[in-house]
Amino acid sequence: MPARIWNLSCFNGFFAILALCCLFLNGCSVLQGKKSAQQSSSKKPCIVLALPDSGPYSAISTKIRHGAQESKLELAKTGINVRIENLNTESPSWLTALDALPAECAVVGGPMREKSYLAAEKAGALEKRAFFAFMPTLKATDEGKRAWRFFPSPRDQIEALVRFAADELGIRSFGSFYPSDSYGQRMTKILETTLVSRNMTLKKASYNPKTPGTWSNSAAELVQPIQSPGKSPVPQTTFEAVLLPDSWKNVDKITSSLLVNGEDRLVLMGTTLWEQGLSGKQVPNAQNYALAIFPGAWNRARAPKSLKGANNDFWTALGYDFIRFAAHIGLSSRPTATEITTYARQSSPAMRALAPITYDGHGVAHEKLHLFQISSTGMKPANVQELRQKRQQIQEQAALRIRNIQAETTPEPGLTQESADYSEEPASSNSAPTQISAPVEPEPQHIPSPAIMRPASPQTPAQPQLGTVPQPSYKLRLPVKK
């Protein structure tokens, strides 16, 4: 064969093999799924922050954008150069500006106000880009279908409280003392449904937030105290922890209304409203809330080095984590809702500053919030061992008060002062007030912090009730004298 012909044959054969390789490689890319087609191959993802840069929420937006910039600088050191497009949702033209951005700016952080979200929905923007709203709730018909959430929800808060109280402290009975506004009712309803899933019940009572003078009467309906003229009341509370879904500035008045009715043992459970009220504040009477707990997404002790400064908080961390999260998603256009959910689930581990967010198969966000206690400087991470020990201490203090009541009453045959356990059932409502021995006023040093105590050891079977002695709401064993 002439050399020229042989060379041509080799040349053609080379291209034939090359074509087969291309077909093979293309097939491999198909097997890898659609992610590579939808996600940008560029190392400069474009992320939109749609926030109110004017008006009452502008200070919050400033913190979010500061956190975003910190995240951008850190990502640049790893070779990922993020492009951030800032939009002011208080501007009437923000949706026009959003529509003018290229399709590769496909991930939007925000908005954070419902009116802005509804405006985006009406304009059809939700179908053009992947919105991750900085809002606690979205419509059930929207979340995971038209938009996603990058923010803790009310349910996240309640689940964190119940999980900690039940699994770490062993509490099995709950109450709610809530303002009769929409927020208080909503949080109480979520608590109720959460407890039902655990086969637990809820005792609840509401109060009028506009008339603080009536709160003690409302608290009496909740704890059902037995009153004796001139003496301390004995509460018949049927639960060990109580939800107080109100702002921190009202907590002192709320706990005072419980104390007036003799109830100083309850574990107090707050919401993220407490975190907002305690941020940067001093609490001079922190010892009164030794067993108060509340959830939060931001734990400075676990924050990245760049966010440990005193001026950084939840909002700074929100901006920081969202940029990391969105950069990991790296969309070049808006894919289907199912694909966005898949990418969100894959990208959630990129978060470093806030409590971890995960997405279920329906695209609904779940944030596993941290738990905090009250401290003189506002708040500190909850210490389980410390809380357990404090509960044991308050259990003994409450038992001593009951023993003082018992000392004024003749026990029924077969019962002794030291060995009697008290029934969980309240005293009969048919007992005449004149037959009830009044409780002895406790010494000032024996007054415990507001908290409910339950026995550290398994309870023994209930003994008969001590006649007309006012009974506590659950068994309390006296400390054994050695």
Secondary structure, 3 states (H helix, E strand, C coil): CCHHHHHHHHHHHHHHHHHHHHHHHHHHHHHCCCHHHHECCCCCCEEEEEECCCCCCHHHHHHHHHHHHHHHHHHHCCCCCCEEEEEECCCCCHHHHHHHCCCCCCEEECCCCHHHHHHHHHCCHHHCCEEEECCCCCCCCCECCCEEECCCCHHHHHHHHHHHHHHHCCCCCEEEEEECCHHHHHHHHHHHHHHHCCCCCEEEEEECCCCHHHHHHHHHHHHCCECCCCCCCECCCCCCEEECCCCHHHHHHHHHHHHHCCCCECEEECCHHHHHHHCCCCCCCHHHHCCCEEEECECHHHCCHHHCCCCCCHHHHHHHHHHHHHHHHCECCCCCHHHHHHHHHHHHHHCCCECCEEECCCCCEEECCEEEEEECCEEEECCHHHHHHHHHHHHHHHHHHHHHHHHCCCCCCCCCCCCCCCCCCCCCCCCCHHHCCCCCCCCHHHCCCCECCCCCCCCCCCCCCCCCCCCCCCCCCCCCCC
